[in-house]
């Protein structure tokens, strides 16, 4: 069965993909990341890309419901974030750091948008970003949040209780060994040795030379191993902790609720005029 990770722009998607790529490598799964329709255009449809490329784990960003529904039988995790935080995070990222080119796709709209943001001060730039963010938030608004195969999660919970939520994700995918399984420690040891090679630690050459241990599933300890390695500090290539801001780093802040520091009454009204009660419909508190 196809495994799908449906992330949203500025909802810790880079961090999530790093962990998923590593898990896929440990299990021998073929993971493919799709960020835009241009990637599946040569195949005719997203479903055909999955079929032809024999995808086991599909990482999606900003997928529309109508395209998601074309996929074969699947188990899915869908991550959302407070849309007002998406606007603020998007503003700083789009102005300063976000790449124009990725996975063979050029984000032409971002080129002009960045030029515009650099001409404006922060308050006016945020107003511009509220409109630009419709590309992401409209897809969140039209997503069906009651699909039986989908585990719906919030990024806020994912980053605040990382081990528990990642364990929940891997459980949903059926990738963890059952509780109290005999041989858990053997799998845990094998994973630790393989991770040394994947992460290019000093003794990786020795570990690569050792016989491979076939993993059908991940040990239950893997979630802890993953989040302890893929930390905000490591991914930001800094000594900062979440909440310590660097506006020129893709990993700028790392904590939820930042919109309250930047939204004035003017921004609140502009957000509601463009996106209505989206935040409340997603279960976030009103402004």
Buried (B, 14 or more C-beta within 10 A) or exposed (E): EBBBBBBBBBBBBBBBBBBBBBBBBBBEBEBBBBBBBEBBEEBEBBBEBBBEEEBBBBBBBBBBEEBBEEBEEBBBBBBBBBBBBBBBBBBBBBBBBBEEEEEEBEBEEBEEBBEBBEEBEBEEBBBBBBBBBEEBBBBBBEBEEEBEEBBBBBBBBBBEEBBEBBBBBBBBBEBBBEEEEEEBEEBBEBBBBBBBBBEEEEEBEEBEEEEEEEBEBBBBBBBBBBBEBBBBBEBBEEEBEBEBBBEEBBBBBBBBBBBEEBBEEEBBEBBBEBBEEBBEEBEBEEB
